[in-house]
Amino acid sequence: MNAPTTIEERTEKLQGLGCKRKRVEDARFTQGKGNYVDDIKLPEMLFGDFVRSPYGHARILSINTDAAKAVPGVVAVLTAEDLKPLNLHYMPTLAGDVQAVLADEKVLFQNQEVAFVIATDRYAAADAIELVEVDYEALPPVVDPFKALEPDAPVLREDIKDKTEGAHGPRKHHNHIFTWEVGDAEGTAKALSTAEVTAKEMIVYQRVHPCPLETCGCVASMDKINGKLTVWGTFQAPHAVRTIASLLSNIPEHNIRIVSPDIGGGFGNKVGVYPGYICAIVASIVTGKPVKWIEDRIENLSTTAFARDYHMAGEISATKDGRITALKCHVIGDHGAFDACADPTKFPAGFFNICTGSYDIPTAHVVVDGVYTNKAPGGVAYRCSFRVTEASYFIERMVDVLALKLGMDPAELRRKNFIRAEQFPYTSALGWEYDSGDYETAFAKALETVDYTGLRAEQAANREAFARGETRKLMGVGLAFFTEIVGAGPVKNCDILGVGMFDSCEIRIHPTGSAIARLGTISQGQGHATTYAQILASEIGIPADQITVEEGDTDTAPYGLGTYGSRSTPVAGAAAAMVGRKIRAKAQMIAAYLLEVHEDDLEWDVDRFQVKGTPERFKTMTDIAFAAYNQAVPGIEPGLEAVSYYDPPNMTYPFGAYVCVVEIDVDTGVTDVRRFYALDDCGTRINPMIIEGQVHGGLTEALAIAMGQEITYDELGNVKGASLMDFYLPTAVETPFWETDHTVTPSPHHPIGAKGVGESPNVGGVSAFSNAVIDAFAHLGLTHSQMPHDHWRVWKTAKDLGLTG
């Protein structure tokens, strides 16, 4: 077969940026050849399992492990008393708090870890945990964050009850964690008090859970001969886990190897450090044998990091013609028993101050109070970037509430208040600098595509038919226009436990022209091995199928802060582009030597350097790679390798326009999604096919959250919905057809203009679904209905409005 010669043929062979390249990862997954944590089997491996508390709040009076230790196969049973000499009964959280590894004196949420059984097989461990005798004294639980702040509320965290200062400033109550405030309080109050129109709403974003297909787990193996600890685990940030493990264990960091093999979904659930990891490491150090811990589904849903649980009191003001003048929000954030949120150190409420959304709001003020309750800790970015979904849901609901108050079409209100294209870069009232955007163009395309005017006319006809008794279904049209903030982040803004949130890429070009690239991120299904290779292919002129991408092994990958919050493309993808440019710069010098010209006389053309004006004289990257290893080039060291640590100058700000059309049967509460249109602008599009897959997945999670997902607790602190019998995960049957579209507004500061898209559909989708359901009843005066909009709640809304038979 002849080598490609034209620019088009050579570009197609590269399969670089913009190419619909098939995912290279899929071959092993579809053939059952994935390598997950539970697939790891080591000689003499032991198994760990937890004794967990049946109470939401109780004092531990005694623990008797004798019967458990007598079970054949049981090697040891660890309690807090065993960890205290090692100073490991508490561990630091990513939010600057401490969390009990094994309950010490008190349990603070149902299914909290109390003891860790180590046995030669899982069955022996499972038998033994039933025989550990724990004597509890039940205490009154608090599962309502507002009640937790009442003066006579029980003291939950007795270990810090006398501390008046937390990691983020003063504590004003024994169950209070922090107050985070941003914006102009005085200016906002003045604008609200003098406004022509104001609207208020209490908006609750319920507690949900990422619920990845693969639960959390690890295998820890301590080699006492060489002093090296190896931990395989479901880690979204392997290097951060290694640093934390070193700080906890005092093992030198270079003697700790963290490996993230294939990960069956993360969605934020696998960012933090869990007691199972610590106990498995301790058990391996003590026994000298590998120890595996894998949680079951109920443990995952009831004890690992939740998401959301934000109670947002909002007030918005506007002129009579719909120009928004101010926005105010006070949030009560339920953090559970420990503050284990995975947020950057300086942002205890994450990036919630993106809550002005896509709108040019002159003044705003936000206060967030974090609160302890008798629930599992967490607060992760469940397919969003650090509380951005809560912020986006808040502003998109508030805009709809304001539109109803003004008697204005919600599309017109949004259009009237958009940040205009000529205003970018735009600094919001709450301090973020939006990099680029063309909101009006995207919104106009969305409305035209769905025939928004026709939909509203059809809805008006539907309401008339309903009033005449000709139909029992109501039609709702939900709009959402979101701006997300992703790409954490600039070291000047973002760190975790003092480690700046840069990221990295290292590449080695082999003499034969193939390459291996290693990055500090780790894929959980995003297709990194495919897309990173495409970025590099366009930068260095080597076909993507000749570039191998490796992640997740701290012994080989350069230090990076991992994958979450849609930071892979904005940060690690940028590092890949920058390292490719380093390679190309050296390659240009080698090519100049080979072609006997000055390097300024060369120009880059897809996969080669050619002499300006005489393109028939060229050297391909394959030629240059071989020469780098077999020819002595004066002034240039041999080889073709480079590494880049990328600290972005700013976040990136993808945006999108979503339209959801639903039909609701008022007699059953059943909601049918008739149409869902999603337009995303993620800047430069690396692989349109992977983007579409990411959007489909994110929208399905948005459907789940808006229409059914919820982790609730009864008054005794018992978890309700901690199994897949109760926690809603849509199947192909419930999932509607997704209609996707796009515009392209590149980020001006990203090397390839990419912004990230993995989180966007969840951020925008939840608001669109919720707005559509509420819009169906809006003509009857309904301004709010709490998520999730399951059949029962929707039917109850219809009943309360007198619509049912």
C-alpha positions in Angstrom: 0.0 0.0 0.0 1.4 3.4 -1.0 2.2 5.9 1.8 -0.2 8.8 2.0 1.1 11.8 0.1 -1.6 14.5 0.1 -2.2 16.7 3.1 -5.7 15.2 3.4 -4.4 11.7 3.3 -1.7 12.3 5.8 -4.1 14.1 8.2 -6.6 11.3 7.9 -3.9 8.8 8.8 -2.9 10.7 11.9 -6.5 10.4 13.4 -5.8 13.6 15.3 -8.1 16.4 16.6 -11.6 16.3 15.3 -11.5 12.7 14.1 -14.2 10.2 15.1 -11.7 7.7 16.2 -13.1 4.5 17.7 -12.1 4.0 21.4 -9.1 1.8 21.6 -10.0 0.7 25.1 -13.2 -1.0 24.1 -11.6 -4.1 22.6 -10.6 -5.5 26.0 -13.7 -4.4 27.8 -16.1 -5.9 25.3 -14.2 -9.2 25.4 -14.1 -9.3 29.2 -10.4 -8.6 29.4 -10.6 -5.6 31.7 -8.4 -5.7 34.8 -10.2 -4.4 37.8 -9.2 -4.4 41.5 -11.2 -7.5 42.3 -9.4 -9.3 39.5 -6.1 -8.9 41.3 -5.0 -12.2 43.0 -1.8 -12.4 44.9 -0.1 -15.4 46.7 -1.3 -15.8 50.4 -3.7 -12.9 50.0 -6.0 -12.2 52.9 -9.5 -10.6 52.8 -10.9 -7.8 55.0 -14.5 -7.0 55.9 -16.1 -4.4 58.3 -18.3 -4.7 61.3 -20.6 -1.8 60.8 -22.9 0.1 63.1 -26.7 -0.6 63.0 -27.3 2.8 64.6 -27.1 6.3 63.2 -25.9 7.7 66.5 -24.7 5.7 69.5 -22.0 5.4 72.1 -19.8 2.3 72.0 -19.7 0.8 75.5 -17.6 -2.2 74.6 -16.3 -4.4 71.8 -15.7 -8.2 72.2 -13.8 -9.8 69.4 -13.1 -13.2 71.0 -15.8 -15.2 69.2 -14.8 -13.7 65.8 -11.2 -14.5 66.3 -12.1 -18.1 67.0 -13.6 -18.5 63.5 -11.3 -20.8 61.4 -9.4 -18.7 58.9 -9.6 -15.4 60.9 -6.2 -13.9 61.2 -6.9 -10.7 63.2 -9.7 -8.3 64.2 -8.8 -4.6 64.3 -10.6 -1.9 66.4 -9.8 1.7 67.1 -7.8 0.6 70.1 -5.4 -1.3 67.8 -5.0 1.8 65.5 -4.4 4.3 68.3 -0.8 3.3 68.9 -0.2 3.9 65.2 -2.1 7.2 65.4 -4.3 5.9 62.6 -7.7 5.8 64.4 -8.4 9.1 62.6 -7.3 10.2 59.2 -7.3 13.6 57.5 -10.0 14.4 55.0 -9.5 16.3 51.8 -11.5 19.2 53.4 -9.2 19.7 56.3 -11.3 17.7 58.8 -10.4 14.4 60.4 -12.5 11.2 60.0 -12.6 8.1 62.2 -11.1 5.1 60.5 -12.7 2.8 63.0 -15.3 4.3 65.3 -13.8 5.5 68.5 -16.2 5.8 71.5 -19.1 6.9 69.2 -20.7 6.0 65.9 -22.1 8.9 63.9 -23.9 7.3 61.0 -25.5 4.0 60.2 -23.1 1.5 58.7 -20.1 3.4 60.0 -17.0 1.2 60.3 -16.5 -0.2 63.8 -14.0 -3.2 63.4 -12.1 -4.7 60.6 -11.8 -8.5 60.3 -8.9 -10.1 58.3 -9.3 -13.7 57.2 -7.9 -16.1 54.7 -11.1 -16.0 52.6 -14.1 -13.8 52.2 -16.5 -16.3 53.7 -14.6 -16.6 57.0 -14.5 -12.8 57.2 -18.2 -12.5 56.5 -18.9 -15.1 59.2 -16.7 -13.4 61.7 -18.1 -9.9 61.5 -21.4 -11.4 62.6 -19.7 -12.6 65.8 -18.1 -9.4 66.9 -20.1 -8.2 69.9 -20.6 -4.5 70.2 -22.5 -3.0 73.1 -24.1 0.3 72.0 -26.0 3.0 73.9 -28.4 4.6 71.4 -28.2 8.4 71.2 -30.7 10.8 69.6 -29.8 11.2 65.9 -30.0 14.4 63.9 -30.6 14.0 60.1 -32.0 17.4 59.4 -29.3 20.0 58.9 -31.5 22.9 60.2 -32.3 21.0 63.4 -28.6 20.3 63.8 -28.0 24.0 64.3 -30.7 24.4 66.9 -29.3 25.5 70.4 -30.3 22.2 72.1 -29.2 19.9 69.3 -27.1 16.9 70.4 -23.3 17.3 70.1 -22.3 15.1 67.3 -18.6 15.5 67.0 -17.4 15.2 70.6 -13.8 15.0 69.4 -13.9 18.7 68.3 -16.8 20.0 70.5 -14.6 22.6 72.2 -12.9 23.8 69.0 -14.1 27.3 68.0 -12.1 27.4 64.8 -12.2 24.9 61.9 -10.2 24.6 58.8 -12.1 27.4 57.2 -12.6 29.9 60.0 -14.8 30.3 63.1 -17.4 27.7 64.1 -20.6 29.2 65.5 -22.2 26.0 66.8 -21.0 22.6 68.0 -22.5 21.1 64.8 -21.3 23.9 62.5 -18.3 23.3 60.2 -17.7 26.5 58.4 -19.2 29.7 56.9 -18.1 30.6 53.4 -19.1 34.0 52.1 -18.4 35.7 48.8 -19.8 38.7 47.0 -21.1 42.2 47.9 -23.5 41.8 50.9 -24.3 45.5 51.2 -24.7 46.2 47.5 -26.9 43.1 47.0 -29.1 44.0 50.0 -29.6 47.5 48.6 -30.4 46.3 45.1 -32.9 43.8 46.5 -34.6 46.3 48.7 -35.1 48.9 46.0 -36.0 46.5 43.2 -39.1 46.8 41.1 -39.7 43.0 41.2 -38.3 40.3 43.6 -38.8 36.6 43.9 -37.8 34.2 46.6 -37.6 30.4 46.6 -36.2 27.6 48.8 -34.5 25.2 46.5 -33.4 21.8 47.7 -31.0 19.6 45.8 -31.5 16.2 47.4 -28.7 13.9 48.6 -27.8 11.5 45.8 -24.9 9.1 45.2 -22.6 8.5 42.2 -23.2 4.7 42.4 -20.5 3.6 40.0 -20.8 0.2 38.4 -17.7 -1.0 40.3 -17.7 -0.3 44.0 -14.7 0.9 45.9 -11.9 -1.4 46.9 -8.2 -2.0 47.1 -5.4 -4.6 47.5 -2.6 -3.5 49.8 0.7 -5.4 49.8 3.6 -4.5 52.1 7.0 -6.1 51.2 8.8 -6.1 54.5 12.1 -7.1 52.8 12.5 -4.0 50.6 10.2 -1.8 52.7 7.9 -1.1 49.7 4.2 -0.7 49.9 2.1 -1.4 46.8 -1.6 -0.5 46.7 -3.9 -1.3 43.9 -7.2 0.5 44.2 -10.1 2.4 42.7 -8.4 5.7 42.9 -9.3 8.7 40.8 -6.2 10.5 42.0 -3.4 8.0 42.5 -0.6 10.4 43.3 -2.7 12.3 45.9 -3.5 8.9 47.6 0.3 8.1 47.6 1.0 11.5 49.3 -1.7 10.9 51.9 -0.5 7.3 52.5 3.0 8.5 53.1 1.8 11.2 55.5 -0.2 8.7 57.4 2.2 5.8 57.5 5.6 7.7 57.6 6.7 5.4 54.8 8.9 7.4 52.4 6.8 8.4 49.3 9.2 6.8 46.9 8.6 3.5 48.7 4.9 3.6 48.0 3.4 2.6 44.7 -0.2 3.3 44.0 -1.8 1.6 41.0 -5.2 2.3 39.5 -6.0 -0.4 37.1 -9.2 -0.3 35.0 -11.9 1.5 37.0 -15.6 0.8 36.5 -16.9 4.3 36.8 -15.9 7.0 39.3 -18.1 10.1 39.0 -16.4 11.6 42.0 -17.1 8.6 44.3 -13.5 7.4 44.1 -11.6 10.7 44.7 -11.5 10.5 48.5 -9.7 8.1 50.9 -11.9 5.6 52.7 -11.3 3.6 56.0 -11.1 0.4 53.9 -7.9 1.7 52.3 -6.3 2.5 55.6 -7.3 -0.7 57.2 -6.1 -2.9 54.3 -2.7 -1.1 54.4 -2.4 -1.5 58.2 -3.4 -5.1 58.0 -0.8 -5.8 55.3 1.9 -4.1 57.3 1.0 -6.1 60.4 0.6 -9.5 58.7 3.2 -9.1 56.0 0.7 -10.4 53.5 -1.5 -8.8 50.8 -4.9 -7.8 52.0 -7.9 -7.1 49.8 -11.0 -5.1 50.7 -13.9 -4.8 48.3 -17.2 -3.2 49.5 -20.6 -4.4 48.5 -23.4 -2.3 46.9 -25.1 -1.5 50.2 -21.9 -0.4 51.7 -21.1 1.8 48.7 -24.5 3.5 48.8 -24.6 4.0 52.5 -21.1 4.8 53.5 -18.9 6.1 50.6 -19.1 9.7 49.5 -22.5 11.1 48.7 -23.2 14.2 46.6 -25.4 17.4 46.8 -27.7 17.7 49.9 -27.8 21.5 49.5 -30.6 23.6 50.9 -30.6 26.9 49.0 -32.6 29.9 50.0 -32.6 32.3 47.0 -33.7 35.8 46.3 -33.5 37.5 42.9 -34.5 40.9 41.7 -35.2 42.6 38.4 -36.7 45.5 36.6 -40.3 45.2 35.4 -39.0 44.6 31.9 -36.9 41.7 33.1 -33.4 43.0 33.6 -31.9 41.1 36.6 -30.4 43.4 39.1 -29.2 41.2 42.0 -29.0 37.7 43.3 -28.7 36.4 46.9 -28.3 32.9 48.2 -27.9 31.3 51.6 -27.0 27.6 51.6 -27.2 25.1 54.4 -24.9 22.3 53.2 -25.4 18.9 54.9 -21.9 17.3 55.1 -22.8 14.3 57.2 -20.7 13.1 60.2 -17.3 14.3 58.9 -16.4 17.0 56.5 -14.9 14.8 53.7 -15.9 16.9 50.7 -13.5 16.7 47.8 -13.1 20.4 47.2 -10.0 22.6 46.7 -8.6 23.8 50.0 -9.6 27.4 49.4 -13.1 26.6 48.4 -15.0 24.8 51.2 -18.2 25.1 49.2 -16.5 24.3 45.9 -17.2 26.5 42.9 -20.7 27.4 44.1 -20.0 31.0 43.3 -20.6 30.2 39.6 -24.2 30.5 40.7 -24.7 33.7 38.7 -24.6 31.3 35.7 -24.7 32.6 32.2 -26.2 36.0 33.2 -24.8 39.5 33.5 -25.9 40.1 37.1 -24.5 43.3 38.5 -24.3 42.3 42.2 -24.6 39.1 44.1 -23.9 37.7 47.6 -23.6 34.0 48.7 -23.2 32.5 52.1 -22.8 28.8 52.6 -22.9 27.1 56.1 -21.5 23.6 56.4 -23.3 21.4 59.0 -22.6 18.1 60.6 -25.4 15.5 60.8 -25.8 11.8 61.5 -25.3 10.8 57.8 -22.4 9.4 55.9 -19.8 11.9 55.0 -18.8 13.1 51.6 -20.0 15.8 49.2 -18.2 14.8 46.0 -18.4 16.2 42.6 -20.9 13.6 41.2 -20.3 14.2 37.5 -19.8 17.9 38.1 -17.0 20.2 39.1 -17.2 20.9 42.9 -20.8 22.0 43.6 -21.3 23.5 40.1 -24.4 21.3 39.5 -26.0 22.7 42.6 -25.1 26.3 41.6 -26.4 25.8 38.0 -29.6 24.2 39.3 -30.1 27.1 41.7 -29.8 29.9 39.1 -31.8 28.0 36.4 -34.6 27.5 38.9 -34.5 31.1 40.1 -34.7 32.4 36.6 -37.8 30.3 35.9 -39.3 31.5 39.2 -38.6 35.1 38.3 -40.0 34.6 34.8 -43.3 33.4 36.3 -43.4 36.4 38.7 -42.8 38.7 35.8 -45.2 37.0 33.5 -42.4 36.7 31.0 -41.4 33.8 28.7 -38.4 32.0 30.4 -36.5 32.0 27.1 -36.9 35.7 26.6 -35.8 36.4 30.2 -32.7 34.4 29.7 -31.9 36.1 26.4 -32.3 39.5 27.9 -29.8 38.8 30.6 -27.1 36.8 28.8 -23.5 37.8 29.1 -22.8 39.2 25.6 -20.1 37.8 23.3 -18.3 41.1 23.3 -18.1 41.1 27.1 -15.6 38.2 27.2 -13.4 37.7 29.1 -16.1 38.4 31.6 -15.6 38.8 35.4 -18.7 37.8 37.3 -20.1 39.6 40.4 -18.8 36.6 42.4 -15.2 36.8 41.1 -14.7 34.2 38.3 -13.3 35.3 35.0 -15.2 33.5 32.2 -12.8 32.8 29.3 -15.1 32.9 26.3 -18.6 32.3 25.2 -21.3 33.1 22.6 -24.4 32.3 24.5 -26.9 34.1 22.2 -25.8 32.1 19.1 -26.0 28.8 21.0 -29.4 29.6 22.5 -30.9 30.8 19.2 -29.7 27.6 17.5 -31.3 25.5 20.2 -34.7 27.3 20.1 -34.8 27.3 16.4 -34.0 23.6 16.2 -36.7 22.5 18.6 -39.2 25.1 17.1 -39.7 26.7 20.5 -42.4 29.0 19.3 -44.3 26.0 18.0 -43.8 24.1 21.3 -45.3 27.0 23.3 -48.3 27.2 21.0 -48.8 23.4 21.3 -48.6 23.8 25.1 -51.2 26.5 25.1 -53.5 24.2 23.1 -52.8 21.3 25.4 -53.8 23.4 28.5 -57.0 24.4 26.8 -57.8 20.8 25.9 -57.0 19.7 29.5 -59.4 22.4 30.9 -62.1 21.0 28.6 -61.4 17.5 29.9 -60.2 16.2 26.5 -56.9 15.0 27.9 -55.5 13.9 31.2 -51.9 14.8 30.3 -50.1 18.1 30.7 -47.2 19.3 28.6 -44.1 20.9 30.1 -41.2 22.6 28.3 -38.0 22.9 30.4 -35.1 25.2 29.5 -31.6 25.3 30.9 -28.7 27.4 29.8 -25.7 26.6 31.9 -22.1 27.8 32.2 -19.8 25.4 34.0 -16.4 26.1 35.5 -14.0 23.1 35.1 -10.3 22.4 34.7 -9.2 22.7 38.3 -7.0 24.2 38.3 -4.6 27.0 38.5 -2.3 26.5 41.5 -2.9 30.1 42.5 -6.5 29.1 43.2 -6.7 25.3 43.7 -4.9 22.8 45.8 -5.8 19.7 47.7 -4.1 19.4 51.1 -1.5 21.8 50.0 -0.7 20.1 46.7 -1.3 22.4 43.7 -3.8 21.0 41.1 -1.5 21.1 38.0 -1.2 18.0 35.8 1.4 16.4 33.7 2.4 14.4 30.6 5.6 12.6 29.7 6.3 11.3 26.3 9.0 9.1 24.8 9.4 8.7 21.1 11.1 5.5 20.2 13.7 5.1 17.4 11.1 3.5 15.1 8.7 6.4 15.4 6.2 5.0 17.8 5.6 6.6 21.2 4.4 6.1 24.7 2.8 8.9 26.8 2.2 8.8 30.5 -0.1 11.2 32.3 -1.1 12.0 35.9 -4.8 11.4 35.3 -6.7 8.1 35.3 -9.6 7.1 33.1 -12.8 5.7 34.5 -14.4 5.3 31.1 -13.7 8.7 29.5 -11.6 7.3 26.7 -8.3 8.9 27.7 -6.2 6.3 25.7 -8.0 7.4 22.6 -8.3 11.2 23.0 -4.9 11.9 24.5 -3.3 10.0 21.6 -5.3 12.2 19.2 -4.0 15.4 20.9 -0.5 14.2 20.6 -0.9 12.9 17.0 -1.9 16.4 15.9 1.0 17.9 17.8 3.9 15.6 16.9 2.8 14.1 13.6 2.8 10.4 14.7 -0.4 8.5 14.0 -2.6 8.1 17.1 -2.5 4.3 16.7 1.2 4.4 17.1 0.9 6.2 20.5 0.3 4.2 23.6 -1.2 6.1 26.6 -0.5 4.9 30.2 -2.0 6.3 33.4 -2.6 5.3 37.0 0.8 3.9 38.1 2.7 6.3 40.4 5.9 4.4 39.7 5.8 5.4 36.0 3.4 8.3 35.6 4.6 11.9 36.3 2.9 13.5 39.3 -0.6 14.7 38.6 -3.8 15.4 40.5 -6.1 12.9 38.8 -9.4 12.8 37.0 -12.5 14.4 38.3 -14.4 17.7 37.8 -13.9 17.5 34.0 -10.2 18.5 34.5 -8.6 15.8 32.3 -8.8 17.7 29.0 -8.5 21.3 30.3 -5.4 20.4 32.4 -3.8 17.1 31.4 -4.9 17.5 27.8 -3.1 20.8 27.8 0.0 19.2 29.3 -0.1 16.7 26.4 -0.3 19.5 23.9 2.5 21.3 25.6 4.8 18.3 25.8 4.1 17.6 22.1 5.3 21.1 21.3 8.5 20.5 23.3 9.1 17.4 21.2 8.4 19.3 18.0 10.8 22.0 18.9 13.6 19.6 19.4 12.6 17.7 16.3 12.8 20.9 14.3 16.4 21.4 15.3 17.2 17.8 14.3 15.4 18.2 11.0 17.3 21.4 10.2 20.6 19.5 10.7 19.5 16.6 8.5 18.3 19.0 5.8 21.3 21.3 6.1 19.2 24.4 6.6 18.6 26.8 9.4 15.6 25.8 11.6 13.8 29.0 10.8 13.8 27.9 7.2 11.5 25.0 8.1 7.8 24.8 8.5 5.6 22.2 10.1 3.2 20.4 7.8 0.9 17.7 9.5 3.6 15.0 10.1 6.8 16.5 8.9 9.1 19.5 8.7 9.6 20.8 5.2 11.8 23.5 3.7 9.9 26.7 3.1 9.3 27.1 -0.6 10.6 23.6 -1.5 8.1 21.2 0.2 9.7 18.2 -1.7 12.5 18.5 0.8 11.3 17.3 4.1 11.8 14.9 7.0 8.9 13.1 8.7 8.7 12.6 12.4 9.6 9.0 11.8 12.8 10.0 10.1 13.6 12.5 12.8 12.9 9.9 15.6 15.4 7.5 14.1 18.0 10.2 13.6 17.6 11.3 17.2 19.0 7.9 18.3 21.5 7.1 15.7 23.1 10.4 14.6 25.2 12.8 16.6 23.6 16.2 16.1 25.9 19.0 17.3 24.6 20.8 20.4 21.7 18.4 20.9 21.6 15.4 23.3 20.4 12.1 21.8 16.9 10.8 22.2 13.4 12.4 21.8 11.7 12.6 25.2 10.0 15.4 27.1 7.8 16.0 30.2 5.4 18.9 30.8 3.8 20.0 34.1 0.9 22.3 33.2 -0.5 24.9 35.5 -3.4 26.5 33.7 -3.7 30.3 33.8 -7.5 30.0 34.3 -10.3 27.6 34.5 -12.3 26.8 31.4 -16.0 27.6 31.0 -18.0 25.2 28.8 -21.6 26.0 28.3 -24.8 24.6 26.8 -28.4 25.1 25.9 -30.8 22.3 26.8 -34.5 21.9 26.0 -36.7 19.1 27.5 -40.3 18.4 26.6 -42.4 16.2 28.8 -45.9 14.9 29.1 -47.3 14.2 32.5 -50.3 12.0 33.3 -51.9 13.8 36.2 -53.7 10.6 37.4 -50.6 8.5 37.8 -47.7 11.0 38.0 -46.0 9.2 35.1 -43.7 11.6 33.2 -42.8 10.7 29.6 -39.8 12.5 28.1 -41.0 13.3 24.6 -37.9 15.1 23.5 -34.6 16.1 24.9 -32.3 18.4 22.9 -28.8 19.1 24.2 -26.4 21.6 22.6 -23.0 21.7 24.2 -20.1 24.1 23.5 -16.9 22.6 24.9 -14.5 24.6 22.8 -12.3 22.6 20.4 -13.8 19.1 19.9 -11.2 16.4 20.1 -13.3 13.4 19.2 -17.0 14.0 18.4 -17.9 10.4 18.9 -16.5 10.3 22.4 -18.2 13.6 23.2 -21.5 12.2 22.1 -21.0 9.2 24.4 -20.1 11.5 27.3 -23.2 13.6 26.7 -25.4 10.5 26.5 -24.0 9.2 29.8 -24.2 12.5 31.6 -27.8 13.1 30.5 -28.8 9.6 31.7 -27.4 10.5 35.1 -29.2 13.8 35.0 -32.4 11.9 34.3 -31.8 9.6 37.2 -31.2 12.5 39.6 -34.1 14.7 38.5 -36.6 11.9 38.2 -35.8 9.5 41.0 -32.4 9.3 42.8 -32.4 10.1 46.5 -30.7 8.9 49.6 -33.0 9.5 52.5 -32.9 8.8 56.3 -35.7 8.2 58.7 -35.9 9.9 62.1 -33.7 7.2 63.7 -30.9 7.7 61.2 -31.6 4.6 59.2 -30.6 4.8 55.6 -33.5 4.4 53.2 -32.7 3.5 49.6 -29.3 1.9 50.1 -29.8 -0.8 47.5 -30.5 -0.9 43.8 -34.0 -2.1 44.7 -34.7 1.5 45.9 -32.0 3.7 44.4 -33.0 4.7 40.9 -30.6 3.8 38.1 -32.3 4.1 34.7 -32.0 1.2 32.3 -32.3 1.4 28.5 -36.1 1.1 29.0 -36.4 4.4 30.9 -33.7 6.3 29.0 -35.1 8.5 26.3 -33.5 9.3 22.9 -30.9 12.1 23.3 -30.7 14.7 20.5 -27.2 16.3 20.6 -25.8 19.4 18.9 -23.0 21.8 19.4 -21.4 25.1 18.7 -17.6 25.8 19.0 -16.2 28.6 21.1 -12.5 27.8 21.8 -10.9 28.7 25.1 -8.4 31.5 24.4 -5.9 30.3 27.0 -6.0 26.5 26.4 -3.2 25.3 24.0 -5.8 23.6 21.7 -8.8 25.6 22.8 -10.6 22.7 24.5 -12.8 23.3 27.6 -14.0 19.8 28.7 -17.4 18.2 28.4 -17.7 15.2 30.7 -19.6 17.0 33.4 -21.7 19.3 31.3 -24.7 17.1 30.5 -25.3 16.4 34.2 -25.0 20.0 35.1 -27.4 21.2 32.5 -29.6 18.2 32.3 -30.9 18.2 35.8 -32.2 21.7 35.5 -33.9 21.0 32.1 -35.7 18.0 33.5 -36.8 19.7 36.7 -37.9 22.9 34.8 -39.9 20.9 32.4 -41.9 19.1 35.1 -42.6 22.3 37.0 -43.4 24.1 33.8 -46.2 21.7 33.2 -48.0 23.0 36.2 -46.7 26.6 36.1 -50.0 28.1 34.6 -51.6 27.0 37.9 -49.2 29.0 40.0 -46.7 26.3 40.9 -43.2 27.7 41.3 -41.5 24.8 43.0 -41.6 21.1 43.4 -38.8 19.4 45.2 -36.7 16.9 43.3 -36.7 14.1 42.5 -39.8 14.3 40.4 -40.7 10.6 40.8 -44.2 9.4 40.0 -45.4 9.8 43.6 -44.2 13.3 44.0 -45.6 14.4 40.6 -48.9 12.8 41.3 -49.0 14.4 44.7 -48.4 17.8 43.1 -51.3 17.2 40.7 -53.5 16.1 43.6 -52.6 19.2 45.7 -53.5 21.4 42.7 -56.9 19.6 42.4 -56.1 18.0 39.1 -56.6 14.4 39.9 -60.0 12.6 39.5 
